[in-house]
Amino acid sequence: MVKVLVACANGSGTSLMMKMTAEKSLKSLGFKEFDVHHCALSEGKSTALNYDLIFCPLNFIDMFKEAIEKGVKVIGIKNVLSEPEFKQKLEESGHLEDLKNK
């Protein structure tokens, strides 16, 4: 099962919308088993190592440097409601097959 974290500044509105978009994107890319959690950046930063994949707004990606260095896939999103962007960024990351095999 792929553990996915979606984080935004406050962890309420934007991250909930991102969570729904991430779930749609993962389903359409063929993921069968995944769990998506949404939260504020402060919680996300402290729990990042517990996840396989993190989506966050593009301007907050630097907050996850430690997680990136430890192998967590972190993807910055410009349009948090764009399913095509989520899918494109995940496909371009080069980690799609690795994550599907989890």
Backbone as a printed PyTorch tensor [residue, N CA C, xyz], in Angstrom:
tensor([[[  0.8350,  -1.1790,   0.0000],
         [  0.0000,   0.0000,   0.0000],
         [  0.8850,   1.2490,   0.0000]],

        [[  0.5310,   2.1950,  -0.8350],
         [  1.2650,   3.4490,  -0.9120],
         [  0.6640,   4.4350,   0.0830]],

        [[  1.5320,   4.9650,   0.9360],
         [  1.0940,   5.9620,   1.9150],
         [  1.4070,   7.3420,   1.3520]],

        [[  0.3490,   8.1500,   1.1970],
         [  0.4650,   9.4640,   0.5580],
         [  0.0700,  10.5440,   1.5580]],

        [[  0.8600,  11.6010,   1.5790],
         [  0.5650,  12.7620,   2.4160],
         [  0.3170,  13.9500,   1.5070]],

        [[ -0.7130,  14.7120,   1.8130],
         [ -1.0120,  15.9500,   1.1130],
         [ -1.0050,  17.0490,   2.1640]],

        [[ -0.1360,  18.0450,   1.9840],
         [  0.0140,  19.0910,   2.9940],
         [ -0.1390,  20.4760,   2.3840]],

        [[ -0.7970,  21.3560,   3.1350],
         [ -0.8990,  22.7650,   2.7510],
         [ -0.6640,  23.6090,   3.9930]],

        [[ -0.7360,  24.9010,   3.8560],
         [ -0.3890,  25.8120,   4.9490],
         [ -1.1480,  25.5130,   6.2410]],

        [[ -2.4720,  25.4060,   6.1770],
         [ -3.2630,  25.2180,   7.3890],
         [ -3.8250,  23.8150,   7.5660]],

        [[ -3.8320,  23.0210,   6.5290],
         [ -4.2930,  21.6390,   6.6480],
         [ -5.7890,  21.4600,   6.6280]],

        [[ -6.5200,  22.4560,   6.1570],
         [ -7.9780,  22.2960,   6.1360],
         [ -8.5140,  22.3220,   4.7060]],

        [[ -8.8030,  23.4660,   4.1670],
         [ -9.4640,  23.5590,   2.8620],
         [ -8.6430,  23.0830,   1.6880]],

        [[ -7.4880,  23.6870,   1.4860],
         [ -6.6810,  23.3560,   0.3070],
         [ -6.2080,  21.9100,   0.3440]],

        [[ -5.7460,  21.4580,   1.4960],
         [ -5.2440,  20.0790,   1.5450],
         [ -6.3670,  19.0620,   1.3460]],

        [[ -7.5710,  19.3780,   1.7840],
         [ -8.7010,  18.4680,   1.5530],
         [ -9.0150,  18.3890,   0.0580]],

        [[ -8.9900,  19.5360,  -0.6230],
         [ -9.2130,  19.5250,  -2.0720],
         [ -8.0880,  18.7810,  -2.7850]],

        [[ -6.8420,  19.0010,  -2.3240],
         [ -5.7080,  18.2880,  -2.9060],
         [ -5.8370,  16.7880,  -2.6730]],

        [[ -6.3200,  16.4020,  -1.5070],
         [ -6.4840,  14.9760,  -1.1950],
         [ -7.4390,  14.3290,  -2.2020]],

        [[ -8.5610,  14.9870,  -2.4610],
         [ -9.5340,  14.4280,  -3.4090],
         [ -8.9430,  14.3460,  -4.8140]],

        [[ -8.1850,  15.3520,  -5.2100],
         [ -7.5500,  15.3430,  -6.5290],
         [ -6.4780,  14.2600,  -6.6040]],

        [[ -5.6990,  14.1030,  -5.5470],
         [ -4.6680,  13.0650,  -5.5130],
         [ -5.2970,  11.6790,  -5.6210]],

        [[ -6.3900,  11.4570,  -4.8980],
         [ -7.0600,  10.1510,  -4.9530],
         [ -7.5590,   9.8450,  -6.3670]],

        [[ -8.1760,  10.8260,  -7.0140],
         [ -8.6430,  10.6230,  -8.3980],
         [ -7.4690,  10.3120,  -9.3230]],

        [[ -6.3920,  11.0460,  -9.1510],
         [ -5.2140,  10.8650, -10.0030],
         [ -4.6070,   9.4820,  -9.8260]],

        [[ -4.4500,   9.0700,  -8.5850],
         [ -3.8630,   7.7600,  -8.3120],
         [ -4.7270,   6.6410,  -8.8830]],

        [[ -6.0470,   6.7590,  -8.7010],
         [ -6.9530,   5.7480,  -9.2620],
         [ -6.8250,   5.6830, -10.7760]],

        [[ -6.8010,   6.8390, -11.4210],
         [ -6.7400,   6.8330, -12.8860],
         [ -5.3890,   6.3540, -13.4140]],

        [[ -4.3470,   6.4040, -12.5730],
         [ -3.0310,   5.8880, -12.9630],
         [ -2.8680,   4.4070, -12.6390]],

        [[ -3.9270,   3.7870, -12.1010],
         [ -3.9030,   2.3560, -11.8670],
         [ -3.5050,   1.9100, -10.4720]],

        [[ -3.3820,   2.8320,  -9.5470],
         [ -3.0790,   2.4430,  -8.1630],
         [ -4.3220,   1.8010,  -7.5610]],

        [[ -4.1290,   0.6780,  -6.9100],
         [ -5.2460,  -0.0390,  -6.3100],
         [ -5.3130,   0.1700,  -4.7970]],

        [[ -4.1480,   0.1440,  -4.1450],
         [ -4.1150,   0.2720,  -2.6900],
         [ -3.2870,   1.4820,  -2.2920]],

        [[ -3.9450,   2.4790,  -1.7280],
         [ -3.2520,   3.6610,  -1.2450],
         [ -4.0650,   4.3020,  -0.1330]],

        [[ -3.3860,   5.0320,   0.6940],
         [ -4.0200,   5.7630,   1.7850],
         [ -3.5170,   7.1970,   1.7070]],

        [[ -4.4330,   8.1520,   1.5950],
         [ -4.0640,   9.5530,   1.4710],
         [ -4.4890,  10.2920,   2.7350]],

        [[ -3.5370,  10.9490,   3.3570],
         [ -3.7970,  11.7510,   4.5680],
         [ -3.5130,  13.2030,   4.2360]],

        [[ -4.3680,  14.1080,   4.7210],
         [ -4.0990,  15.5340,   4.5020],
         [ -3.8960,  16.2280,   5.8430]],

        [[ -3.0150,  17.2470,   5.8270],
         [ -2.6820,  17.9410,   7.0660],
         [ -2.0200,  19.2800,   6.7780]],

        [[ -1.7210,  19.9990,   7.8580],
         [ -0.9830,  21.2570,   7.7600],
         [  0.4950,  20.9620,   7.5270]],

        [[  1.2050,  21.9310,   6.9730],
         [  2.6330,  21.7590,   6.7010],
         [  3.4270,  21.4130,   7.9550]],

        [[  3.0810,  22.0060,   9.0810],
         [  3.8300,  21.7330,  10.3130],
         [  3.7470,  20.2530,  10.6900]],

        [[  2.5620,  19.6730,  10.6020],
         [  2.4130,  18.2400,  10.8780],
         [  3.0890,  17.4200,   9.7910]],

        [[  2.9200,  17.8390,   8.5530],
         [  3.5090,  17.1140,   7.4310],
         [  5.0170,  17.0270,   7.5160]],

        [[  5.6350,  18.1330,   7.8790],
         [  7.0980,  18.1560,   7.9880],
         [  7.5820,  17.1900,   9.0660]],

        [[  6.8580,  17.1280,  10.1790],
         [  7.2990,  16.2700,  11.2850],
         [  6.9810,  14.7930,  11.0660]],

        [[  6.0530,  14.4760,  10.1530],
         [  5.6890,  13.0700,   9.9140],
         [  6.0590,  12.5890,   8.5110]],

        [[  6.7570,  13.4070,   7.7550],
         [  7.0370,  13.1170,   6.3420],
         [  7.6970,  11.7650,   6.1140]],

        [[  8.5530,  11.3510,   7.0120],
         [  9.2790,  10.0930,   6.8050],
         [  8.3850,   8.8580,   6.9180]],

        [[  7.1410,   9.0440,   7.3440],
         [  6.1970,   7.9320,   7.4520],
         [  5.4470,   7.6820,   6.1400]],

        [[  5.7620,   8.4460,   5.1030],
         [  5.0250,   8.3700,   3.8400],
         [  5.9470,   8.0170,   2.6800]],

        [[  5.3280,   7.4550,   1.6430],
         [  6.0490,   7.1100,   0.4220],
         [  6.0490,   8.2720,  -0.5710]],

        [[  5.0020,   9.0760,  -0.5320],
         [  4.7880,  10.1380,  -1.4990],
         [  4.1320,  11.3250,  -0.8110]],

        [[  4.6170,  12.5270,  -1.1310],
         [  4.0350,  13.7440,  -0.5680],
         [  3.7110,  14.6990,  -1.7060]],

        [[  2.5010,  15.2430,  -1.6670],
         [  2.1060,  16.3260,  -2.5640],
         [  1.9550,  17.5810,  -1.7130]],

        [[  2.4720,  18.6920,  -2.2060],
         [  2.3070,  19.9710,  -1.5210],
         [  2.3200,  21.0820,  -2.5610]],

        [[  1.8230,  22.2680,  -2.1950],
         [  1.9430,  23.3860,  -3.1290],
         [  3.4220,  23.6280,  -3.4640]],

        [[  3.6760,  23.9880,  -4.6890],
         [  5.0340,  24.1420,  -5.2080],
         [  5.9240,  25.0250,  -4.3310]],

        [[  5.3670,  26.1020,  -3.7920],
         [  6.1800,  27.0350,  -3.0060],
         [  6.5640,  26.5000,  -1.6230]],

        [[  6.0610,  25.3260,  -1.2310],
         [  6.4070,  24.7570,   0.0770],
         [  7.3160,  23.5350,  -0.0160]],

        [[  7.7640,  23.1880,  -1.1920],
         [  8.5380,  21.9580,  -1.3810],
         [  9.8320,  21.9510,  -0.5610]],

        [[ 10.4360,  23.1260,  -0.3570],
         [ 11.6840,  23.2070,   0.4150],
         [ 11.5180,  22.7710,   1.8680]],

        [[ 10.3050,  22.7910,   2.3720],
         [ 10.0740,  22.3730,   3.7550],
         [ 10.3110,  20.8710,   3.9370]],

        [[ 10.3720,  20.1360,   2.8460],
         [ 10.5120,  18.6870,   2.9150],
         [ 11.8980,  18.2110,   2.4730]],

        [[ 12.9010,  19.0730,   2.5600],
         [ 14.2660,  18.7110,   2.1330],
         [ 14.7710,  17.4560,   2.8350]],

        [[ 14.5690,  17.3760,   4.1320],
         [ 15.0500,  16.2120,   4.8930],
         [ 14.3950,  14.9290,   4.3910]],

        [[ 13.0910,  14.9840,   4.1460],
         [ 12.3810,  13.7980,   3.6500],
         [ 12.8950,  13.4030,   2.2650]],

        [[ 13.1270,  14.3960,   1.4170],
         [ 13.6430,  14.1240,   0.0720],
         [ 15.0050,  13.4430,   0.1670]],

        [[ 15.8630,  13.9480,   1.0440],
         [ 17.1970,  13.3620,   1.2200],
         [ 17.1300,  11.9260,   1.7170]],

        [[ 16.0520,  11.5670,   2.4020],
         [ 15.9060,  10.2070,   2.9390],
         [ 15.0930,   9.3000,   2.0200]],

        [[ 14.7700,   9.7950,   0.8010],
         [ 14.1260,   8.9390,  -0.1850],
         [ 12.6310,   9.0850,  -0.3580]],

        [[ 12.0040,   9.9960,   0.3400],
         [ 10.5720,  10.2110,   0.1630],
         [ 10.3720,  10.9960,  -1.1340]],

        [[  9.4000,  10.5850,  -1.9240],
         [  9.0980,  11.2870,  -3.1670],
         [  8.2110,  12.4790,  -2.8340]],

        [[  8.6760,  13.6970,  -3.0970],
         [  7.9220,  14.9170,  -2.8100],
         [  7.6590,  15.6320,  -4.1260]],

        [[  6.3910,  15.9310,  -4.3810],
         [  5.9950,  16.5600,  -5.6310],
         [  5.2780,  17.8710,  -5.3360]],

        [[  5.8030,  18.9390,  -5.9180],
         [  5.1890,  20.2530,  -5.7810],
         [  4.1450,  20.4750,  -6.8590]],

        [[  3.0050,  21.0010,  -6.4520],
         [  1.8770,  21.2100,  -7.3560],
         [  1.5750,  22.7030,  -7.4650]],

        [[  1.4130,  23.1780,  -8.6830],
         [  1.0730,  24.5910,  -8.9040],
         [ -0.4370,  24.8130,  -8.7840]],

        [[ -1.2250,  23.9960,  -9.4920],
         [ -2.6820,  24.1070,  -9.4590],
         [ -3.2240,  22.9250,  -8.6540]],

        [[ -3.5670,  23.1730,  -7.4140],
         [ -3.9230,  22.0910,  -6.4910],
         [ -5.2270,  21.3700,  -6.8500]],

        [[ -5.9640,  21.8790,  -7.8220],
         [ -7.2010,  21.2290,  -8.2470],
         [ -7.0620,  20.5170,  -9.5920]],

        [[ -5.8700,  20.5190, -10.1520],
         [ -5.6650,  19.9760, -11.4910],
         [ -5.2490,  18.5070, -11.4460]],

        [[ -6.1970,  17.6300, -11.7420],
         [ -5.8800,  16.2080, -11.8210],
         [ -4.8250,  15.9380, -12.8980]],

        [[ -4.9170,  16.5720, -14.0760],
         [ -3.8590,  16.3480, -15.0750],
         [ -2.4690,  16.7320, -14.5640]],

        [[ -2.3620,  17.8080, -13.7760],
         [ -1.0520,  18.1920, -13.2510],
         [ -0.5320,  17.1580, -12.2640]],

        [[ -1.3840,  16.6640, -11.3690],
         [ -0.9710,  15.6250, -10.4270],
         [ -0.4360,  14.4190, -11.1880]],

        [[ -1.1850,  13.9650, -12.1880],
         [ -0.7750,  12.7900, -12.9540],
         [  0.5130,  13.0520, -13.7130]],

        [[  0.6070,  14.2060, -14.3630],
         [  1.7960,  14.5320, -15.1410],
         [  3.0290,  14.6000, -14.2510]],

        [[  2.9280,  15.2770, -13.1090],
         [  4.0780,  15.4140, -12.2190],
         [  4.5010,  14.0520, -11.6630]],

        [[  3.5360,  13.2100, -11.3610],
         [  3.8670,  11.8810, -10.8500],
         [  4.5380,  11.0460, -11.9370]],

        [[  4.0160,  11.1130, -13.1490],
         [  4.6240,  10.3730, -14.2540],
         [  6.0330,  10.8850, -14.5470]],

        [[  6.2230,  12.1960, -14.5140],
         [  7.5300,  12.7960, -14.7890],
         [  8.5420,  12.5460, -13.6800]],

        [[  8.0720,  12.2140, -12.4910],
         [  8.9740,  12.0280, -11.3520],
         [  9.8700,  10.8060, -11.5150]],

        [[  9.4580,   9.8690, -12.3570],
         [ 10.2320,   8.6520, -12.5390],
         [ 10.0080,   7.6210, -11.4460]],

        [[  9.0610,   7.8780, -10.5620],
         [  8.8160,   6.9830,  -9.4290],
         [  7.5040,   6.2150,  -9.5450]],

        [[  6.8140,   6.3780, -10.6460],
         [  5.4900,   5.7810, -10.8010],
         [  5.5160,   4.2760, -10.5980]],

        [[  6.3770,   3.5710, -11.2820],
         [  6.4350,   2.1110, -11.1690],
         [  6.8920,   1.6590,  -9.7870]],

        [[  7.8690,   2.3720,  -9.2090],
         [  8.3220,   2.0380,  -7.8520],
         [  7.1660,   2.1040,  -6.8600]],

        [[  6.3710,   3.1450,  -6.9720],
         [  5.2500,   3.3210,  -6.0520],
         [  4.1560,   2.2880,  -6.2990]],

        [[  3.9070,   1.9480,  -7.5430],
         [  2.8770,   0.9520,  -7.8560],
         [  3.2400,  -0.4220,  -7.2870]],

        [[  4.5320,  -0.6860,  -7.1330],
         [  4.9750,  -1.9780,  -6.6300],
         [  5.0060,  -2.0660,  -5.1090]],

        [[  4.5920,  -1.0380,  -4.4260],
         [  4.5930,  -1.0540,  -2.9600],
         [  3.3940,  -1.8030,  -2.4350]]])
